[in-house]
Amino acid sequence: MRTTATLLLVAMAGVFGIAHANLDAHPVWGYVHAFAEAAMVGGLADWFAVTALFRHPLGIPIPHTAIIPQNKDRIADTMASFLRSNFLTPSVVARRLKDMNIARSAGEFLLQPRDGEGDAGRVGAGAAELLAELLETLDPQRLGEQVRAGLARQVERIDVSPLIGSMLEAAIADNRHRPLIDGFIRWAGLTLEDNEEMVREMIQARANALLRWTGLDERLSNSVLDGLYRLLAEILVDPEHPLRNKVEEGLAKLAQDLQHDPEMRAKVEAIKAELLANPAVGAWWIGVWERMRHGLIDMARNPDAALAGQLGNSLQELGEALRDDPALQMQVNRFARRALVGIAHRYGEQIVRLVSETVKRWDARTITGRIESAVGRDLQFIRINGTLVGGLAGVTIHAVTQLIDKS
């Protein structure tokens, strides 16, 4: 646009020269001459005005030129004051938000599909991609150590002994401990079955020579094994078996000791501290974290995976609720209005100060370039219009002059 405006000015200069050379040839050349002359004056005047906003015309330091570079600090303060007075006052924010349904707009945005995606594809896919990129950019070893350290600090603050004791007590009260006892009994039976030969050898090794000579050691070992199997079977099928009751009494006492016995609680805390300080536990956690991280990345990268689907479904449900539920909209809108009015009240000054200080930190060339890039095209139209309007004014003045002379 600058080139166009300049070429138009040059063209007017050319027309002026041609018309000046042919003034005596025909009266119409007088009108052409007047148009071109006034157009050059208008174009040059507007070129000077437009140029003076941003720099010194032809590099000459004429007073009241290069207005924007020389007054950038005042422009920054004026801009900040304008923002503060017209946009960031609590009353203005509240009035602007009064008729806005922020919740419904948010719901419609969440439900807006992305090209080629299903419902909530835009936000769901974006959230999944963001999660994957975040997990990939973080240092796995460092992050794993930080998470482990954070968990360790939280566990250190928790007195786990009363927690375990209360959980065990609640399980006993609801008879949820019985399947565990049954499982332990079955495990004991299977273990005994897998190690029968070892048990026989232990019994025979402890039998005296007479028993081994008469062969009674084998009968003795068989009797011991049969008795153990029978005992385990009786405990398993009889809920009121004395040994089972003893086990339950022991569990109940353990639950009480975990909650109220200082010595037991100290032992549990010592075990907890040893586990937290054990390097093997740290290495185990790093391995668990890495598997979790890679699993989450794979799930997020795969648009058909459960993670992306769950995000999409959750966001879709949230969007439908925000769009269709008037009660929820009222609550969300009220919260948003209060939050934004509070931000304007508390941080309005800081926000406009940020704008002002940022503009002040720009050098003259930067602020000139940015403003000229934003409005420079329209300013060049001023030059073009000035050239054409000046020419029309020149023709009008010439015509009026001719009428006066003839009269």
C-alpha positions in Angstrom: 0.0 0.0 0.0 2.9 2.3 0.6 4.2 1.6 -2.9 0.8 2.2 -4.4 0.4 5.5 -2.6 3.9 6.6 -3.7 3.3 5.6 -7.3 0.1 7.5 -7.4 1.9 10.6 -6.2 4.6 10.1 -8.8 1.9 9.7 -11.4 0.3 13.0 -10.4 3.7 14.6 -10.8 4.0 13.2 -14.3 0.5 14.3 -15.2 1.3 17.8 -13.8 4.3 18.0 -16.1 2.4 17.0 -19.2 -0.5 19.3 -18.4 1.8 22.2 -17.7 3.5 21.8 -21.1 0.1 21.8 -22.9 -1.7 24.6 -21.1 -2.1 26.7 -24.2 -3.2 23.8 -26.4 -6.7 23.5 -25.0 -8.7 24.8 -21.9 -9.2 21.3 -20.6 -5.5 21.0 -19.9 -6.0 23.7 -17.3 -8.4 21.5 -15.4 -6.0 18.6 -15.6 -3.2 20.8 -14.5 -5.2 22.0 -11.5 -6.2 18.5 -10.6 -2.6 17.2 -10.7 -1.2 20.2 -8.8 -3.7 19.9 -6.0 -3.3 16.1 -5.9 0.4 16.4 -5.4 -0.1 18.9 -2.6 -2.7 16.7 -0.9 -0.6 13.6 -1.4 2.6 15.2 0.0 0.7 16.7 2.9 -0.8 13.4 3.9 2.6 11.6 3.3 4.1 14.1 5.8 1.3 13.5 8.3 1.5 9.7 8.1 5.3 9.6 8.2 5.4 12.0 11.1 3.5 9.6 13.3 6.3 7.0 13.1 9.5 8.7 12.1 11.1 12.0 11.1 10.2 12.7 7.4 13.4 12.3 5.3 15.3 11.9 8.5 15.0 15.7 9.3 14.2 16.2 13.1 11.3 18.5 12.5 9.4 19.4 15.7 6.3 17.3 16.5 7.4 14.5 14.2 8.2 10.8 15.1 5.3 11.2 17.5 4.9 7.6 18.5 8.6 6.8 19.3 9.0 10.0 21.3 5.9 9.5 23.3 5.9 5.7 23.8 6.0 5.9 27.6 3.0 8.3 27.6 1.2 6.0 25.1 1.9 3.0 27.4 0.5 4.8 30.4 -2.6 6.0 28.5 -3.2 2.5 27.1 -3.0 1.0 30.6 -5.3 3.7 32.0 -7.8 3.0 29.2 -7.8 -0.7 30.0 -8.1 -0.1 33.7 -11.0 2.4 33.3 -13.0 0.6 30.6 -12.3 -3.1 31.0 -10.8 -4.1 34.3 -13.0 -2.4 36.9 -15.2 -4.7 38.9 -18.4 -2.9 37.9 -17.6 -3.1 34.2 -16.7 -6.8 34.4 -19.8 -7.6 36.4 -22.0 -5.7 33.9 -20.4 -7.4 31.0 -20.8 -10.9 32.5 -24.4 -10.3 33.7 -26.0 -11.4 30.4 -23.3 -14.0 29.5 -24.0 -17.7 29.9 -20.4 -18.8 30.4 -21.4 -22.3 31.4 -23.5 -23.0 28.3 -20.7 -21.6 26.0 -18.2 -23.9 27.7 -20.5 -26.8 27.3 -21.1 -26.1 23.6 -17.3 -25.8 23.1 -16.7 -29.2 24.8 -19.3 -30.8 22.6 -18.0 -29.3 19.4 -16.4 -32.1 17.4 -13.0 -31.8 15.7 -12.7 -32.6 12.0 -12.8 -36.3 11.7 -13.5 -36.9 15.4 -16.5 -37.9 17.3 -18.3 -36.0 20.0 -15.9 -34.1 22.3 -13.1 -35.1 19.8 -11.6 -31.6 19.8 -11.0 -31.3 23.6 -10.7 -35.0 24.3 -8.0 -35.7 21.7 -6.3 -32.4 22.6 -6.2 -33.4 26.3 -4.9 -36.9 25.5 -2.2 -35.4 23.2 -1.2 -32.8 25.9 -0.9 -35.5 28.5 1.3 -37.7 26.2 3.6 -34.8 25.4 3.8 -33.8 29.0 4.8 -37.3 30.1 7.3 -37.6 27.3 9.1 -34.3 28.0 9.5 -34.9 31.7 12.7 -36.6 32.9 11.6 -40.1 33.8 14.3 -40.8 36.4 14.0 -37.4 38.1 10.2 -37.3 38.0 10.1 -40.9 39.4 12.4 -39.9 42.2 10.4 -36.8 43.0 7.1 -38.8 43.0 8.7 -41.4 45.2 10.1 -38.8 47.6 6.7 -37.1 47.7 4.9 -40.4 48.5 7.6 -41.2 51.1 7.1 -37.9 52.8 3.3 -38.4 52.9 3.7 -42.0 54.2 6.2 -40.8 56.9 3.5 -38.4 58.2 0.9 -41.1 58.5 0.9 -43.3 61.6 0.1 -46.6 59.7 -0.2 -48.8 62.8 -3.6 -47.5 64.0 -4.8 -47.4 60.4 -3.9 -51.1 59.9 -5.4 -51.9 63.3 -8.7 -50.2 62.6 -8.9 -51.9 59.1 -8.3 -55.3 60.7 -10.8 -54.6 63.4 -13.5 -53.6 60.9 -12.7 -56.7 58.8 -13.1 -59.0 61.8 -16.4 -57.3 62.8 -17.8 -57.9 59.3 -16.4 -61.4 59.1 -14.3 -60.4 56.1 -11.3 -62.1 57.7 -12.7 -65.6 57.3 -11.9 -66.0 53.6 -8.3 -65.0 54.4 -8.1 -67.7 57.1 -9.6 -70.2 54.7 -7.1 -69.3 52.1 -4.3 -69.6 54.5 -5.5 -73.1 55.6 -5.7 -74.2 51.9 -2.3 -72.8 51.3 -0.9 -74.7 54.3 -2.5 -78.0 53.0 -1.0 -77.6 49.6 2.4 -76.7 51.0 2.3 -79.8 53.2 1.3 -81.9 50.2 4.1 -80.5 48.1 6.7 -81.2 50.9 5.5 -84.6 52.1 8.8 -86.3 51.4 10.7 -83.6 53.3 8.4 -84.1 56.3 8.8 -87.9 56.2 12.6 -87.5 56.1 12.5 -85.2 59.1 10.4 -87.6 61.1 12.5 -90.6 60.2 15.7 -88.7 60.9 14.5 -88.0 64.5 13.2 -91.6 65.1 15.5 -93.9 67.1 17.2 -96.9 65.7 14.6 -99.4 67.0 11.8 -97.6 65.2 13.8 -97.6 62.0 14.8 -101.2 62.4 11.2 -102.3 62.9 9.9 -100.0 60.2 7.6 -98.1 62.6 9.2 -94.8 61.5 7.4 -94.9 58.2 4.1 -95.7 60.0 4.8 -92.8 62.4 5.4 -90.3 59.6 2.2 -91.5 57.8 0.2 -91.0 61.0 1.7 -87.6 61.5 0.8 -86.5 58.0 -2.6 -88.0 58.1 -3.2 -86.2 61.4 -2.1 -82.9 60.0 -4.3 -83.2 56.9 -7.3 -84.2 59.1 -6.7 -81.2 61.4 -6.5 -78.8 58.5 -9.7 -80.2 57.0 -11.5 -79.9 60.3 -10.4 -76.3 60.8 -11.5 -75.5 57.2 -15.0 -77.0 57.5 -15.8 -76.1 61.1 -16.3 -72.3 61.6 -16.3 -72.8 65.4 -13.1 -75.0 65.5 -11.0 -74.1 68.6 -7.9 -73.5 66.6 -9.8 -71.2 64.3 -11.1 -69.3 67.3 -7.6 -69.0 68.6 -6.5 -67.5 65.3 -9.4 -65.0 65.4 -8.5 -64.1 69.0 -5.0 -63.5 68.0 -6.1 -61.3 65.1 -8.4 -59.3 67.4 -5.6 -58.8 69.9 -3.3 -57.8 67.1 -5.8 -55.2 65.9 -6.0 -53.8 69.5 -2.3 -53.7 69.9 -1.8 -52.0 66.6 -4.1 -49.2 67.7 -3.3 -48.9 71.4 0.0 -50.6 72.3 2.9 -48.1 72.1 5.5 -50.8 71.7 3.7 -52.5 68.8 3.1 -49.1 67.1 6.8 -48.3 67.5 7.7 -51.7 65.9 5.4 -51.0 62.9 6.8 -47.5 62.4 10.3 -48.9 62.5 9.4 -51.5 59.8 7.8 -48.7 57.8 10.9 -46.6 58.0 13.2 -49.5 57.0 11.0 -50.2 54.0 11.0 -46.5 52.9 14.8 -46.3 53.3 15.4 -49.6 51.4 17.0 -49.0 48.0 15.2 -52.0 46.6 11.8 -50.4 47.3 13.0 -47.2 45.5 14.1 -49.3 42.5 10.8 -51.1 42.5 8.9 -47.9 42.6 10.9 -46.5 39.7 10.1 -49.6 37.6 6.4 -49.3 38.5 6.4 -45.6 37.6 8.1 -46.2 34.2 5.5 -48.9 33.3 2.7 -46.6 34.3 4.2 -43.7 32.3 4.7 -45.7 29.2 1.3 -47.2 29.5 -0.3 -43.8 29.8 1.6 -42.5 26.8 0.6 -45.5 24.7 -3.0 -45.1 25.7 -3.0 -41.3 25.1 -1.4 -41.7 21.7 -3.9 -44.3 20.6 -7.2 -42.5 19.8 -9.2 -45.7 20.3 -7.6 -46.5 23.6 -9.4 -46.5 26.9 -7.8 -43.3 28.1 -8.8 -41.2 25.1 -12.3 -42.8 25.2 -12.7 -42.1 28.9 -11.5 -38.5 28.5 -13.9 -38.0 25.6 -16.8 -39.6 27.4 -16.2 -37.6 30.5 -15.9 -34.3 28.6 -19.0 -35.1 26.6 -21.0 -35.7 29.8 -19.6 -32.5 31.3 -20.4 -30.5 28.1 -24.0 -31.9 28.0 -24.6 -31.0 31.7 -23.2 -27.5 31.2 -25.3 -27.0 28.1 -28.6 -28.5 29.3 -28.8 -28.1 33.1 -30.0 -24.6 34.0 -29.3 -25.1 37.7 -25.7 -26.1 37.0 -25.4 -23.2 34.6 -26.5 -20.8 37.3 -24.0 -22.1 39.8 -21.1 -22.1 37.3 -22.0 -18.6 36.0 -22.2 -17.2 39.5 -18.9 -18.7 40.4 -17.3 -17.4 37.2 -18.7 -13.9 37.7 -17.4 -13.8 41.3 -14.0 -15.2 40.3 -13.5 -12.7 37.4 -14.8 -9.7 39.3 -12.4 -10.7 42.2 -9.6 -11.0 39.7 -10.4 -7.5 38.3 -10.6 -6.1 41.8 -7.4 -7.7 43.2 -5.2 -7.8 40.2 -6.5 -5.1 37.8 -3.7 -2.8 38.7 -1.0 -5.5 38.2 -2.5 -6.4 34.9 -2.5 -2.9 33.5 0.9 -2.3 35.0 2.2 -5.3 33.1 0.8 -3.9 29.9 2.4 -0.4 30.6 5.8 -1.8 31.7 5.9 -4.1 28.7 5.3 -1.3 26.2 7.8 0.9 28.0 10.5 -1.8 27.7 10.1 -1.9 23.9 12.5 0.2 22.0 11.3 2.9 19.7 11.9 0.7 16.6 9.9 -2.2 18.1 6.8 -0.2 19.1 6.9 1.7 15.7 7.1 -1.5 13.8 4.3 -3.2 15.7 1.8 -0.2 15.5 2.7 0.4 11.8 2.2 -3.3 11.0 -1.3 -3.2 12.7 -2.6 0.1 11.2 -0.1 1.0 8.5 -2.2 -0.3 5.6 -5.1 1.9 6.6 -2.8 4.9 7.0 -1.6 4.5 3.4 -5.2 4.8 2.3 -5.1 8.2 3.9 -2.3 9.1 1.4 -4.3 7.8 -1.5 -7.5 9.5 -0.5 -5.6 12.7 0.2 -4.2 12.7 -3.3 -7.6 12.1 -4.9 -9.5 14.5 -2.7 -6.8 17.1 -3.2 -7.1 16.7 -7.0 -10.9 17.1 -6.8 -10.5 20.2 -4.7 -8.0 21.7 -7.2 -10.4 21.0 -10.1 -13.2 22.7 -8.1 -11.2 25.7 -7.3 -10.0 26.1 -10.9 -13.6 25.8 -12.2 -14.8 28.4 -9.8 -11.9 30.7 -10.8 -12.8 30.3 -14.4 -16.4 31.2 -13.8 -15.4 34.3 -11.9 -13.0 35.4 -14.6 -15.7 35.0 -17.3 -18.2 36.9 -15.3 
